[in-house]
Amino acid sequence: MNPSEWFTEIVPGSQSAFSLKIKQKLHEEQSEFQHLEIYETETFGNLMIIDGCTMVSTRDNFFYHEMMSHPALYTHPNPKRVWIIGGGDCGTLREVLKHDSVEQAVQIDIDERVTRLAEIYFPELCESNNDPRADLKFIDGIKWVKDAAPNSVDIIIIDSTDPVGPALGLFSEAFYRDCFNCLSEDGMIVQQSESALFNLSLIGEMRDAMSASGLTHLQTLFFPQCLYPSGWWSATIASKSALKAFREQDSANKPFETVYYNVDIHKASLAQPEFFKKAFLK
Ligand code: AG3
């Protein structure tokens, strides 16, 4: 095996790594905020790497983007205003805009270069960028939420990188409190919450910070994501007030295509593993 033909992400602490065989490097740059690389792989299509970490592949991004969007959008009674903090590849934005109830979806990513590269190398993720309901902003999401007026958003989706570097503040109690303050009464946040196998203590700290901010009814949902460390990922939903009932009928009759998400997957993703219950729910 010639290592130069492979992209490898070594996962600190876990003594494990994930590799993909590459055909060629398509792009590399240091943006103002992070190091960006794009590869063409043998079997996963194109691959985006940020600061050495896998972000998106053509082949398997649907798991993540669908699960970051549809469970929350089918739990909120009538989601009209959605913000995506991060999400510069526009994959979450595309899923959010599949919902007819959504009147405005604002994507706030600090790094415009991520979106410009996604437009070139992941055009399918950007296919809804010209939807009149879409608004792409390239500013600091932490400041955006801090400056927002009360009752200005129904769902905030935090589609961030790992909690290091620019994304660290997106996992803090202060940020969650700012989210709480600008959510509508039925509002909720969804945050990508890493691997329950490799990052359980981080999930615990994140859940504690969410609860301390006033957010409540935390639900961590689980889904496969082979590109990311351990291949098993999670998202955590937290609500401003009482959790609303899952709109199961609407989900069963969803008027759009998905690859992974459906009503049964939604329910199954909420099943809590025994070790997770022991850690946080008992
Ligand atoms: N955001 C989650 C990336 C976390 C991956 N971590 C890693 N490879 N260590 C992905 C952005 C997709 N819109």
Boltz pocket constraint, residues with backbone or C-beta under 6 A from the ligand:
constraints:
  - pocket:
      binder: B
      contacts: [[A, 9], [A, 53], [A, 54], [A, 55], [A, 56], [A, 64], [A, 87], [A, 88], [A, 89], [A, 90], [A, 91], [A, 92], [A, 159], [A, 160], [A, 161], [A, 162], [A, 192], [A, 227], [A, 228], [A, 229]]
      max_distance: 6.0
